[in-house]
């Protein structure tokens, strides 16, 4: 991945953003960066807990939550975490599992759509919230949940730039 901007630009951005928001009464905290030079300019009490006193070189992979996704600061990629499906096989359980896949960037929409279609089918059939689901839908649902862990394999380069498109 080609680096966009410089450490100096990032430091300037941190300083300017902090000053601008403080004028409106906002105080930014929990800063994180994949650049040790940028982190060195931020007071310890302002950094994310996982970054405080962190020796960047030689550390194992560090991840942080960002926009509902997981940010691997070493590879500078966004990824997803999923939870094991332990909810009942009811309309309520299915919707709860589906809602647990938080995707604010829409990157896993093609995967989520079949599960939404299952919920739609349950509604069309007037299946109650806590009624057992019909066998044909159960088969579709179980296939979908088997693939749920594969969402964690999706890794997308994070790109932050002032330009319209990333290279």
N, C-alpha and C positions, 0 to 999 in steps of 0.2 A: 504494500500500500504506500502510495506516495504521501509524504508528509506535507500538510497544508499549514501555512503560517509558520511562526517561529516561537521559541520559548519567550522571547522578549514581548511579542505580540500577546501571548497568553497571559503573561504577568501584567501587562498594561490593561488587558481586558478585565482581569480579576480586580485590579485596583479601581478602574473606572466604574465597573458594575457595583462594587461595594459602596463607593462614594455616592453614586447616583441613587441607589436604593435607600441608603441611609438618610438622604434628604427627604425621602417620603416616609421615614420612620421604620423602614424594614432593615433587619439585620441578618445577613446571610451567614450560615454556618454549615458544617458538615461538608466542607470542600474535599474533593478528591480529584486527582489527576494522574495520568500515567507518566508524568514528567516530574522527576525528583527536584529539578530546578524550580519549577512552578510551585511545588509543595513547600520548598524551603522559604518562599516569600510569604507564606500564610502562617499566622500565629498558630501554635499547637492547639489551643482551645477552640479554634475555628475549623479545624480539620475533622473529617469523619473519624469516628473512634478507631476504625480498623486501620487507619493510615498514620495515626499518631505514633511517633518514634519508630517508624518503619524504615528498615534499611532496604532501599529499593533493589540494588544489585544482589543477585543470588537468592532472592526470596522465592518461595513457591508461588504458583499462580494465585493472584488476588482477584476476587470478584466483588462487585458492589451492585446493589440494586439501583437501577436507573430507568425511569419511565415504565415501571412495571416489568422490566426485563432484567436480565443479569448482564452486567458489563464486566468482561474479563479485561482488566486494565493492562495485563501483559501483552495480549494479542490485539488489544483494542477492538474487540468484537462484542456484539450483543448476542445474547442467547436466551433461552427460556428454561425455567424449572417447572416441573409438573409434580403433582402430588398423587400418591397412590389412590386409586378409586376404591373407597370403602363405603360408599353410600348405597342405600337400598335401591333395588331395581324397580323404582316407581318414577312417575313423572317428576316429582319433587327431587328425588335423588339424582336423576339424569340432569335436570336443570342446574342443580347445585354443582355437579361435576363440571358441566359445561361452563358455568360462570366462573369456576376456579381458574380457567385458562384465560389469564388477563393478557390482552393483546392490543395495547393502545396504538401500536404502529401498524397493525393490520397485516403483519408478516405471516401469520399462520392462518389467515382467513380461509385459504383453500382447504385446510385440514378441518377447521371448525364448522364449515358449511354443512357437511353431512350430518353432524350431530344436531345442528339447528333444524335440519329437515326431519330428524327423528322426533324432536320436540313438537314440530309442526304437525306431524302425523298423529302424535298422541292427542293434540288439541282437536284435530279434525275428527278423531274417533271418540271424542268426549271422554277420554280416560281421566279419571279423577286424580288428584294430586298424590294420593297415597295408595291407589289401587295398583296391583301387580300389572306389569306391562305384558301385552300379548307376545306369544312365542316368536312370531316373525320379526317383531321390533326388537325383542331381546337379543336375537342373533345379530342383527345389525349393530346394536349398541355394544355388545361384547366384542365384536370385531373392531369397532371404533376405539374402545378403551384399551384393547391390546396394543394398538398403535400409539396410544397417548405418550408413552415414554420416548417415542421416536422424535417428538417435538423438541426434546432436549438436544438432538443432534444438529438442529438448525443453528448455524452460527453466521452472523452477518457483520461485515465490516462496518464499524461506526465511522461516520464521516461528518465532520463539522467544518464548515467553510462559509466564507462570506460570498463565495461564488454560487451561481445557480446549480451547477452540476459538479459532482465529484469525479475525479479521474481514477 
